[in-house]
Every structure is written in structure tokens, then in C-alpha cells.
Amino acid sequence: MLRVTVVGAAGYIGGELLRLLLGHPEVEVVGAVSSRLPGKRVDGVHPNLRSVTELTFCSAEDVPESDAVFLALPHRAVMEQIEHWRGRAGLVVDLTGDFRLADPEVFRDYYGTEHTAPHLLPAFVPGLPELHRKRLRDADLVSVPGCMATAAVLALHPLVTHDLLDREQGVQVDARTGSSGSGATAGPANLHAERSGAMRVFAPTRHRHEAEIAQHLGVRAAMTATGVEAVRGVQTLCHATLRPGVDAATVRRAFREQYTAEPFVRVVAHQRGTHRYPDPKILLGSNFCDVGFALDEDTGRLTVIGALDNLVKGGAGNAVQCLNIRSGLPENLGLTFPGLHPL
């Protein structure tokens, strides 16, 4: 059994990690760290875990040695604590933005602060199995990408791999996200009275995930992010221009070839019906990312759509998937829940 600890266990991502790991047949959760709630029961904060666990939150000093530690802390906190956690586990999985960007200058540009552990940036393997599976098998440090970045990268990846895009045009990503993406301690802007019924453009330009998209794909990316009324879910509409002569059949073939063997990416290519394009609503609670596209063949303008649950494939589920790969376990172990419909 793998002994694992979740740090930041009282947050939304921390709660999802606990939900998945407590149901994992090869995992024992030995620590649930919360600096705010040491000694309090986990199911008092995560009521869905009632009767599932008797765990109480503990402090960082009380965590036993672990095989893996998951860091679900606020951005900028992990780079201050990384040396401590490296000494407590063979595998450290970071779910913050601290080690997602390989270039410390780009990090400073997008996060507005100097990186305090730049020497470790090259050591972190991106926690995106569909692009970095081979490296993850031997990784000791893993950085899980942002939820909107994951949806956009998986949607665009086949086009880049098969060289179908006009790279000079770059890509434009229009992302929509539910309120849980702001975390369990979000401020006044995420009160129900402010969020209900709203479609708030909170990042009209230069959202930090655009730097991740550009880094993973090697293409120039611009991104807009909008908060919508949903609690969970991310949907990205990625606008790009195809190279001359590329038609819909070629695009469809690229998606099929890229993802036929992937356990958690599904190509949605229906011609009609209510669910002919990826929709996060039917993915809630699951580790799937659905991708699809629509092409204007007269102009070569392509819209590629990615959808996922921001707390699962966009966070905790992706992290557990990386744990499985690193540990030599079946990749889908503990991650087979398909989502609900209707909901």
C-alpha cells in the first residue's frame, strides 16, 4: 500500500484528493494537513466523506513519512515549503502554479513575484500524462497543470502534433469556469449574491494559464477567462487557423490517432444531438476530458472545444493519474467514475 499525505486538505482540491485517494485500493491516506483546522474531523469540512473516513486534520509537523505528498496549497506557498516536503516523501505532486512554468522570468511576468526556488524548476515534470507519460514513470517532482490549461492543451495537442495549424496566427483561448475554481476561501466577488446569474470576465487578457498553453504546445497563445454560474466545470473554446489544404477529415483523423489509446480523453465527434460538443456538465466527478471541433472549411477557421471537471481531470484526478503511472499501477485505478446524467 502507498502511504500518502494531502497538504491543504481542507480546500476544494484537497477534498477531491481525499475522496479519490480514500477510495483507491492501493493507497492509505496517513495525513490530511490543514493549518487552520488541526484536530478537526475531515468530514466536518467535506460532508461527502461522512462514514468514509475517521481522519482528522493534522499540522505539517505531525505528518508521518509518506510515499507521496500532494500539495494543494495557495499559489506561491509551495515554493517556500518545497524543501520540507521533498524530505518527507519520495514523490511530491504540486497542484499549485508554483512549478508549472519552466522559465523564472515568465513566472515573474505572470505571477507578479520572483520565484524563490528557480533551481528546482527544471526538476519538475508536468503532470499531464497525455504529453509526458514516459517522463512521469521516473518523476520524483510533478507539477499538475492548471484546469483551463489542461482543457485547452488536450484540445489543441493533436493539431500541433500533426502539424495542422498555421502557427503564425497563434491560438486564441476563450475559457469558462465554475466558482469552485476560485477555491474554498475565495473573496467577496464569489459570494452567491455576486456570482449568481453572472458571466463575469475576470481575465480579459493575459490569464496565467496562457503561458502554460504556450509552453506545452510551442505556439503563441492568448487567453480570456470568464466565470459562469456553474460550481464545477471548465470549457475552453480554442480558435485557430489551419494550414492550407487541411480539411475536416484530416482534423478528425488526427484526433482519433492521438487519443484512441488514451484512457481519459474522449473525442466527441457527433454530427447532431444535444451532446454533440463537449460539455462539462456530464463530466462532473469524472477524470475525463472531452474534446471536439467545428470547422469552417471556407475560411480554415477552426474552433476546438475541451471540457472537464476542474477539480478532477483539472486537478486532483490528474494528480492521482500521475501517482498511478509513477507507481507502476494501472493508470485508471481509482478513477473510473464516469460522471452522471442527467444532473
Secondary structure as GFF3:
##gff-version 3
##sequence-region A 1 343
A	DSSP	beta_strand	2	7	.	.	.	ID=ss1
A	DSSP	alpha_helix	12	22	.	.	.	ID=ss2
A	DSSP	beta_strand	27	33	.	.	.	ID=ss3
A	DSSP	alpha_helix	42	45	.	.	.	ID=ss4
A	DSSP	three_ten_helix	47	49	.	.	.	ID=ss5
A	DSSP	three_ten_helix	60	62	.	.	.	ID=ss6
A	DSSP	beta_strand	66	71	.	.	.	ID=ss7
A	DSSP	alpha_helix	78	86	.	.	.	ID=ss8
A	DSSP	beta_strand	89	94	.	.	.	ID=ss9
A	DSSP	alpha_helix	104	111	.	.	.	ID=ss10
A	DSSP	three_ten_helix	118	123	.	.	.	ID=ss11
A	DSSP	beta_strand	125	126	.	.	.	ID=ss12
A	DSSP	alpha_helix	129	136	.	.	.	ID=ss13
A	DSSP	beta_strand	141	143	.	.	.	ID=ss14
A	DSSP	alpha_helix	147	161	.	.	.	ID=ss15
A	DSSP	three_ten_helix	167	169	.	.	.	ID=ss16
A	DSSP	beta_strand	171	177	.	.	.	ID=ss17
A	DSSP	three_ten_helix	179	182	.	.	.	ID=ss18
A	DSSP	three_ten_helix	188	190	.	.	.	ID=ss19
A	DSSP	alpha_helix	192	195	.	.	.	ID=ss20
A	DSSP	beta_strand	200	203	.	.	.	ID=ss21
A	DSSP	alpha_helix	209	217	.	.	.	ID=ss22
A	DSSP	beta_strand	221	227	.	.	.	ID=ss23
A	DSSP	beta_strand	234	241	.	.	.	ID=ss24
A	DSSP	alpha_helix	248	259	.	.	.	ID=ss25
A	DSSP	beta_strand	265	267	.	.	.	ID=ss26
A	DSSP	three_ten_helix	280	283	.	.	.	ID=ss27
A	DSSP	beta_strand	289	296	.	.	.	ID=ss28
A	DSSP	beta_strand	301	308	.	.	.	ID=ss29
A	DSSP	pi_helix	312	316	.	.	.	ID=ss30
A	DSSP	alpha_helix	317	326	.	.	.	ID=ss31
###
